[in-house]
């Protein structure tokens, strides 16, 4: 038996020692690329990775066995390296769920483009590992040196510290929903970050933890969806006025007063303003500034979790279910995440669609994919001859704003794009940047959303189909409010509750339904809640529903009083009164 690090090794053994070293570095290599997080510092990431692999070799003792078993995780190394290098994230539940949902035709298309490079990398990688494994077996190399007994106690001690450690999050976008009681519902019982959460950021732990999280989230979603039962919307027939294509675009973190369409000084919406048949709604308020609860309230009139996080005992599926009953093919395509702490409540409703697709493998903390990646997918969908109802979920203006648009949309300057502050990951760090940089980047993200909406509309016009497009943002954002004395970026002012919304009709659809168009236009200034706007999708498209419990736009003028109630500072408040009292803090 030959010992690793034995000074008596022959010169002929040095090449083998080099191969063993290279294989070990290969196993460890993903940890060399830092991830965007403050949960785990880079030195910790390196130390944890080194400790894991040293412990691995020390425990297994026989080097060939350690390398052979390590080869089973080696096939994940290219994916981890790619995600870390491109998006600064490890293998995560988002990536894992996308892989699990990918069909064979998508796999073939991916392999036709990248198959040669992946195959070459894997062949070289496995050749190195298996050659090292074989030679180590032949030479019977073992780690019997006393140094392994110095290593073995370290990792268990470190793990004990991690299990004992619990610290509350105080950074970044984790603050966005932190104070919302909705986070204490049955979906999410965790009240902070456990030390053990560091596991999911270190290779190879990231593989197991991401698979485990996806399975756990799938079980939660399936369990909660069973509460819908066999709910029926009561759709009545095939109305000749129903459009061929219905599109519902969900924006992210866009506030109404930053759209030139609604009177803002910067020309942030030049393309939408040129479109005919656009009806802008200027007085729409969201009940929640947490995406997890704002979005379900957009797509379901009785969501499983209300805006205050309380459990609804009589929940209903999304309006996509109604379109399915009416014979439409339904789609949910998202540039946000599928699985995760803040995303699972939305996924409950995405599953109502016949076809569900998530395209962003990154997290909010990284640059990820731009919203324009949704456009070619949408173009393929509307080629279908059957009627279609499509939900498109944008990344929109989610912080970091500089990550949300290509450089070609860096119109308002100076901005974060070309500044040393561009890669700030967390909102509470943004106070070191100037108000002008941050505000201009935010406006650029709105300009990019304008481009996305224009492209979607033009695709519909090119297909000459009778169609309707709805747009509404889930909530707004506070961005260095000059008259307010609170943190630079937050969601506590009136601006975060006041959201932009619009409806566009194609010429063909407007000709079929001119009276409805005029009726909608007459309602565009009425105060309404976001669910009023979104549930109008059923009446505007003539997907008739006999037992509506949330009124749409067209029914608002039948109400004696229109009250805009929002959930803020842990209680329900009347938005109009609260904003008059103090627009800086709705409470």
C-alpha positions in Angstrom: 0.0 0.0 0.0 1.3 3.4 -0.9 0.5 6.5 1.2 -0.5 9.8 -0.2 2.1 12.5 0.7 4.5 9.7 1.7 8.0 11.1 1.1 9.1 7.6 0.1 7.1 7.6 -3.1 9.1 6.7 -6.2 9.5 9.2 -9.0 7.3 7.0 -11.1 4.5 7.7 -8.7 4.6 11.5 -9.1 2.5 11.5 -12.3 -0.2 9.6 -10.4 0.0 12.1 -7.5 -0.5 14.9 -10.1 -3.6 13.1 -11.5 -5.0 12.7 -8.0 -4.4 16.3 -7.3 -6.1 17.4 -10.6 -9.1 15.2 -10.0 -9.5 16.6 -6.5 -9.2 20.2 -7.8 -11.8 19.3 -10.5 -14.3 18.0 -7.9 -13.7 21.2 -5.9 -13.6 23.7 -8.9 -17.2 25.0 -8.7 -16.4 26.4 -5.3 -13.7 28.6 -6.8 -16.4 30.8 -8.3 -18.2 33.0 -5.7 -22.0 33.2 -5.6 -24.0 36.4 -5.1 -25.1 36.1 -1.5 -24.3 37.4 2.0 -25.5 34.1 3.6 -22.1 32.6 2.8 -18.9 34.6 2.5 -16.4 33.6 -0.2 -13.7 32.4 2.3 -16.3 30.3 4.0 -17.3 28.8 0.6 -13.7 27.9 -0.1 -13.1 26.5 3.4 -16.3 24.5 3.4 -15.5 23.0 0.0 -12.0 22.1 1.0 -13.1 20.6 4.2 -15.8 18.5 2.5 -13.4 16.9 -0.1 -10.6 16.4 2.5 -13.1 14.6 4.7 -14.4 12.6 1.8 -10.9 11.3 1.0 -10.1 10.7 4.7 -13.2 8.8 5.4 -13.0 6.5 2.3 -9.3 6.0 2.8 -8.8 4.2 -0.6 -8.2 6.9 -3.1 -9.6 4.9 -6.1 -12.9 4.5 -4.2 -13.1 8.2 -3.3 -12.5 9.2 -6.9 -14.8 6.6 -8.3 -17.7 7.6 -6.1 -16.8 11.3 -6.7 -17.3 10.7 -10.5 -21.0 10.5 -9.9 -21.2 14.1 -8.9 -18.5 15.1 -11.5 -21.2 15.0 -14.3 -22.8 18.0 -12.5 -19.6 20.1 -12.5 -20.1 21.7 -16.0 -23.6 22.8 -15.0 -22.5 24.3 -11.7 -19.6 26.0 -13.3 -21.8 27.5 -16.0 -24.4 28.8 -13.6 -21.8 30.2 -11.2 -19.8 31.9 -14.1 -22.8 33.1 -16.0 -25.3 34.0 -13.3 -23.4 33.8 -10.0 -25.7 31.2 -8.6 -25.1 27.5 -7.7 -27.3 24.6 -9.0 -30.6 25.6 -7.4 -34.2 24.6 -7.3 -35.1 27.0 -10.1 -32.5 25.3 -12.5 -33.4 21.8 -11.3 -37.2 22.4 -11.8 -36.5 23.7 -15.3 -34.4 20.7 -16.2 -37.1 18.3 -14.8 -39.8 20.1 -16.8 -37.9 20.1 -20.1 -39.4 17.9 -22.8 -37.5 15.7 -25.3 -37.9 18.2 -28.2 -36.3 20.9 -26.1 -33.5 18.6 -25.1 -32.8 17.7 -28.8 -32.8 21.4 -29.7 -30.4 22.2 -26.9 -28.1 19.3 -27.8 -28.1 20.4 -31.4 -26.6 23.7 -30.3 -24.4 22.8 -27.4 -24.2 19.0 -27.5 -20.7 18.9 -29.0 -19.2 21.2 -26.4 -21.0 19.3 -23.5 -20.0 15.9 -24.8 -16.3 17.0 -25.3 -16.2 18.5 -21.8 -17.7 15.4 -20.2 -15.5 13.0 -22.1 -12.4 14.9 -21.0 -13.6 15.2 -17.5 -14.5 11.5 -17.1 -11.3 10.4 -18.9 -9.3 12.2 -16.3 -11.3 10.9 -13.4 -11.5 7.3 -14.5 -7.8 7.1 -15.5 -6.9 8.4 -12.0 -9.3 5.9 -10.5 -7.9 3.0 -12.4 -4.2 3.9 -11.7 -5.0 4.5 -8.0 -6.6 1.1 -7.8 -3.6 -0.6 -9.5 -1.1 1.1 -7.2 -3.4 0.5 -4.2 -3.0 4.1 -3.0 -4.5 4.8 0.4 -4.5 7.7 2.8 -3.1 6.2 5.9 -0.9 9.1 7.0 -1.8 10.5 10.4 -2.8 13.8 8.8 -6.2 12.4 8.0 -6.9 12.2 11.8 -6.2 15.9 12.0 -8.8 16.5 9.2 -11.7 14.2 10.3 -12.8 16.1 13.4 -12.9 19.5 11.7 -15.9 19.1 9.5 -18.2 17.6 12.2 -17.3 20.5 14.5 -18.0 23.0 11.8 -21.4 21.3 11.0 -22.3 21.4 14.7 -21.7 25.2 14.6 -23.8 25.5 11.5 -26.7 23.6 12.9 -26.6 25.7 16.1 -26.4 28.9 14.2 -29.4 30.9 13.3 -29.4 34.5 12.3 -32.1 36.8 11.0 -31.8 38.1 7.5 -31.0 41.8 7.3 -29.9 42.1 3.7 -31.2 42.5 0.2 -34.4 41.5 -1.4 -35.0 39.2 1.5 -36.3 42.3 3.2 -39.0 42.8 0.6 -41.5 40.5 2.1 -39.9 39.9 5.5 -42.4 41.8 7.6 -45.5 40.4 5.7 -47.4 38.0 8.0 -48.2 36.1 4.8 -44.8 34.6 5.2 -45.9 32.8 8.3 -48.6 30.8 6.5 -48.5 27.0 6.1 -46.3 27.2 3.0 -43.4 28.8 4.7 -42.7 28.2 8.4 -39.1 29.3 8.4 -38.5 32.7 10.1 -35.0 33.5 9.0 -31.8 32.0 7.7 -30.5 28.9 9.4 -26.8 28.3 9.4 -27.4 25.0 7.6 -28.8 27.0 4.6 -25.1 27.6 3.7 -25.1 24.0 2.4 -27.1 24.9 -0.7 -24.4 27.3 -1.9 -21.5 24.8 -1.7 -20.7 22.1 -4.3 -21.7 19.3 -4.2 -24.3 19.9 -1.4 -26.1 22.2 -3.9 -27.2 19.1 -5.9 -29.0 17.3 -3.1 -30.5 20.4 -1.5 -31.9 21.7 -4.8 -33.5 18.4 -5.6 -34.9 18.1 -2.1 -36.4 21.6 -2.3 -38.0 21.0 -5.6 -39.6 17.8 -4.3 -40.8 19.5 -1.2 -42.3 22.4 -3.1 -44.0 20.1 -5.6 -45.7 18.3 -2.7 -46.8 21.6 -1.2 -48.2 22.8 -4.5 -50.0 19.5 -5.2 -51.4 19.5 -1.6 -52.7 23.1 -1.9 -54.1 22.6 -5.4 -56.3 19.8 -4.1 -58.3 22.4 -2.3 -59.6 23.6 -5.6 -61.4 20.3 -6.0 -63.3 20.1 -9.3 -64.2 23.8 -9.4 -66.1 25.0 -12.4 -66.4 28.6 -13.5 -69.7 28.2 -15.3 -68.5 29.2 -18.7 -71.4 29.8 -21.1 -70.8 28.6 -24.7 -68.6 30.1 -27.4 -69.4 33.7 -27.8 -68.6 35.1 -31.3 -67.1 38.2 -29.6 -64.5 36.2 -27.8 -61.0 37.0 -29.1 -58.7 34.4 -30.7 -55.8 35.3 -28.4 -55.9 36.7 -24.9 -52.6 37.8 -23.3 -52.2 38.8 -19.6 -48.8 40.4 -18.9 -47.8 40.6 -15.3 -45.2 43.3 -14.6 -42.9 43.5 -11.7 -42.1 46.4 -9.4 -43.4 49.0 -11.8 -45.0 52.1 -10.3 -47.6 54.1 -12.2 -46.1 57.6 -11.8 -42.9 56.6 -13.6 -44.7 55.9 -16.9 -44.8 58.8 -19.3 -48.1 57.3 -20.5 -49.5 58.5 -17.1 -47.8 61.9 -17.1 -44.2 61.3 -16.0 -41.6 63.8 -17.3 -39.1 61.2 -18.7 -40.2 59.6 -22.0 -40.3 56.1 -20.6 -43.2 54.8 -22.7 -42.6 56.1 -26.3 -43.7 52.9 -28.1 -46.9 52.2 -26.2 -48.0 55.8 -26.6 -47.9 55.4 -30.4 -50.1 52.4 -30.4 -53.8 52.8 -31.2 -56.5 51.0 -29.1 -54.6 51.3 -25.8 -56.7 52.2 -22.7 -54.5 53.2 -19.7 -56.0 52.8 -16.2 -54.6 55.4 -13.9 -56.2 54.6 -10.6 -55.3 51.0 -9.9 -54.1 49.9 -6.4 -52.6 46.6 -5.4 -53.6 45.1 -2.0 -50.1 43.8 -1.3 -46.6 44.8 -2.1 -45.3 41.2 -1.7 -45.0 39.5 -5.1 -46.0 36.2 -3.5 -49.4 37.5 -2.7 -49.9 40.3 -5.2 -49.7 37.9 -8.2 -52.1 35.3 -6.9 -54.6 38.1 -6.3 -54.1 39.1 -9.9 -55.0 35.7 -11.4 -57.6 34.4 -8.9 -60.6 36.2 -7.5 -60.3 34.0 -4.4 -56.7 33.0 -4.0 -55.5 30.4 -1.6 -53.7 33.1 0.4 -55.2 36.5 0.7 -53.1 39.7 0.6 -52.7 39.6 4.4 -51.5 36.0 4.3 -54.6 34.4 5.8 -55.8 31.1 4.4 -58.9 31.3 2.2 -61.3 28.4 3.1 -63.0 28.7 -0.3 -60.2 29.2 -2.8 -60.6 29.1 -6.6 -58.2 28.4 -9.4 -57.0 31.2 -11.8 -58.9 32.6 -14.7 -56.9 30.2 -16.9 -59.1 27.4 -15.7 -62.1 29.4 -17.1 -60.4 29.7 -20.5 -59.7 26.0 -20.5 -63.4 25.4 -19.9 -64.1 27.6 -22.9 -61.9 25.6 -25.1 -58.8 27.8 -25.1 -55.2 26.4 -25.0 -53.7 28.0 -22.0 -50.0 28.9 -21.3 -48.0 30.3 -18.4 -44.5 31.5 -19.4 -42.4 33.1 -16.8 -39.1 35.0 -16.6 -39.2 34.6 -12.8 -38.6 31.5 -10.7 -40.7 28.4 -10.2 -39.5 26.9 -6.9 -38.5 28.8 -3.8 -39.4 30.7 -0.7 -41.3 33.5 -2.5 -42.3 31.7 -5.7 -44.2 28.6 -4.7 -47.5 30.5 -4.0 -47.5 31.7 -7.6 -46.6 28.3 -9.0 -49.9 27.0 -7.6 -51.7 29.0 -10.2 -49.2 28.5 -13.0 -50.1 24.9 -12.9 -53.6 25.7 -14.1 -52.2 26.2 -17.6 -52.0 23.4 -20.2 -48.4 24.4 -20.8 -46.1 25.9 -18.2 -42.5 27.2 -18.9 -39.9 29.0 -16.8 -36.9 30.4 -18.6 -34.8 32.1 -16.0 -32.3 29.8 -14.2 -31.0 32.7 -12.1 -32.2 34.4 -9.0 -33.3 38.0 -8.3 -29.7 38.7 -7.1 -28.2 38.1 -10.6 -28.5 39.5 -14.1 -30.3 36.5 -15.4 -32.2 36.5 -18.7 -33.9 39.6 -20.1 -37.6 39.7 -20.6 -37.2 39.7 -24.4 -36.5 35.9 -24.1 -40.2 35.5 -23.7 -40.9 37.0 -27.1 -39.8 34.1 -29.4 -41.8 31.7 -27.2 -44.8 33.9 -27.4 -44.4 34.1 -31.2 -44.5 30.3 -31.4 -47.6 30.1 -29.2 -49.7 32.4 -31.4 -48.9 30.4 -34.5 -51.4 27.9 -33.1 -54.7 27.8 -34.9 -56.7 27.2 -31.7 -57.7 30.0 -29.4 -55.1 30.8 -26.8 -54.9 32.4 -23.4 -51.4 33.3 -22.3 -49.9 34.6 -19.1 -46.5 36.2 -19.4 -44.7 37.0 -16.1 -41.9 39.6 -16.5 -38.9 40.3 -14.4 -39.7 43.9 -15.2 -38.2 46.4 -12.8 -37.2 44.1 -10.0 -34.0 45.3 -8.2 -31.2 45.4 -9.2 -32.6 47.7 -11.9 -29.3 47.8 -14.0 -29.7 44.0 -14.4 -33.2 44.3 -16.1 -32.4 45.9 -19.4 -29.7 45.5 -22.1 -27.2 48.3 -22.6 -29.1 49.5 -25.7 -31.8 50.7 -23.3 -29.4 52.7 -21.1 -31.1 56.0 -22.3 -31.4 57.9 -19.0 -28.0 58.8 -17.7 -26.0 58.8 -15.5 -27.2 55.3 -14.5 -26.0 52.3 -12.6 -25.1 50.6 -15.8 -21.7 52.1 -16.3 -21.0 53.0 -12.7 -19.0 51.2 -10.0 -22.3 50.6 -8.2 -23.8 48.5 -11.0 -23.4 45.2 -9.3 -24.8 46.1 -5.9 -26.8 43.1 -4.9 -28.9 44.3 -1.9 -31.2 47.2 -1.5 -29.8 48.3 1.9 -26.4 48.8 0.2 -27.8 51.1 -2.4 -27.6 54.2 -0.2 -23.9 54.6 -1.2 -25.0 55.2 -4.8 -26.6 58.5 -5.9 -30.3 59.1 -6.3 -29.8 60.1 -9.9 -28.0 56.8 -10.8 -30.6 54.6 -9.2 -33.6 56.6 -10.5 -32.3 56.6 -14.1 -31.7 52.9 -14.0 -35.2 52.4 -12.8 -36.6 54.5 -15.6 -34.5 52.5 -18.1 -36.2 49.3 -16.8 -39.6 50.9 -17.5 -38.4 51.9 -21.0 -37.5 48.3 -21.6 -40.9 47.1 -20.4 -42.4 49.5 -22.9 -40.3 47.8 -25.6 -41.5 44.3 -24.5 -45.2 45.3 -24.6 -44.8 46.9 -28.0 -43.1 43.8 -29.4 -45.9 41.6 -28.1 -48.6 43.9 -29.6 -46.8 44.0 -33.0 -46.6 40.2 -33.1 -50.4 40.1 -32.5 -50.9 42.6 -35.2 -48.7 40.6 -37.7 -50.9 37.5 -37.1 -54.1 39.5 -37.9 -55.9 37.8 -35.1 -58.7 39.2 -33.0 -56.8 39.7 -29.7 -56.7 41.5 -26.3 -53.6 42.2 -24.3 -53.8 43.1 -20.6 -50.9 44.5 -18.6 -50.6 45.2 -14.9 -47.7 45.3 -12.4 -47.9 43.3 -9.2 -46.7 46.3 -7.1 -44.5 49.4 -7.3 -41.3 50.4 -5.6 -39.9 53.3 -3.5 -36.8 54.7 -5.2 -35.1 57.4 -3.2 -38.3 59.3 -2.5 -37.2 63.0 -2.1 -39.9 64.0 0.3 -39.7 60.9 2.4 -37.4 60.1 5.3 -37.1 56.3 5.0 -34.6 53.8 3.5 -33.5 54.5 -0.1 -35.3 51.5 -1.6 -38.4 50.0 0.0 -42.1 49.4 -0.5 -43.9 51.4 2.2 -45.0 54.5 0.4 -48.1 55.2 -1.7 -46.0 54.8 -4.8 -45.5 51.1 -4.1 -49.2 50.4 -4.0 -50.2 52.5 -7.1 -49.6 50.4 -10.2 -49.8 50.9 -13.9 -52.4 49.0 -15.9 -53.6 49.0 -19.5 -55.7 47.1 -22.0 -55.0 46.9 -25.8 -57.4 45.6 -28.4 -56.5 44.6 -32.0 -58.5 46.4 -34.7 -60.4 43.1 -35.5 -61.4 42.7 -31.8 -62.4 46.3 -31.5 -64.6 46.1 -34.6 -66.3 43.1 -33.1 -66.8 44.8 -29.7 -66.7 48.6 -30.2 -69.3 49.3 -27.5 -67.3 47.3 -24.9 -64.1 49.3 -25.9 -65.9 52.6 -25.3 -67.3 51.3 -22.0 -63.8 50.3 -20.8 -62.4 53.7 -21.9 -65.2 55.4 -19.9 -64.0 53.5 -16.8 -60.3 54.2 -17.1 -60.1 56.8 -14.3 -62.3 55.1 -11.8 -60.5 54.0 -8.5 -60.1 50.2 -8.5 -58.2 47.4 -7.0 -55.8 45.2 -9.1 -58.2 42.3 -8.8 -60.9 44.4 -10.4 -58.7 44.9 -13.4 -57.5 41.4 -13.7 -60.9 39.7 -13.2 -62.2 41.8 -16.0 -60.4 39.4 -18.3 -63.5 37.2 -18.0 -66.0 39.8 -19.0 -63.9 41.7 -21.5 -63.3 38.4 -23.4 -66.9 37.2 -22.9 -65.9 34.1 -21.0 -69.1 34.4 -19.1 -69.2 33.4 -15.5 -72.4 33.2 -13.5 -71.1 33.4 -9.9 -68.6 36.1 -9.8 -67.6 37.2 -6.3 -65.1 39.9 -7.4 -66.4 42.5 -9.7 -64.5 43.6 -12.8 -64.0 47.1 -14.3 -67.4 47.2 -16.0 -69.3 46.6 -12.7 -67.5 49.3 -10.7 -69.9 52.1 -11.5 -72.7 50.0 -10.0 -71.2 50.3 -6.6 -72.2 53.1 -4.4 -68.7 53.6 -3.0 -65.4 52.3 -4.3 -63.0 51.5 -1.4 -59.3 50.7 -2.1 -58.2 48.7 0.8 -54.6 47.6 1.1 -52.7 45.5 3.6 -49.9 47.6 5.1 -48.0 47.7 8.4 -49.7 44.6 9.6 -53.3 45.7 9.1 -55.9 46.6 6.4 -56.1 50.3 5.7 -58.0 52.5 3.2 -55.5 53.6 0.7 -56.9 57.0 -0.1 -57.1 58.1 3.5 -53.7 56.7 4.4 -52.0 58.3 1.4 -53.5 61.7 2.3 -52.4 61.4 5.9 -48.8 60.4 4.9 -48.0 59.3 1.4 -44.5 58.3 2.6 -45.7 55.5 4.8 -49.0 53.7 4.2 -50.2 52.6 7.6 
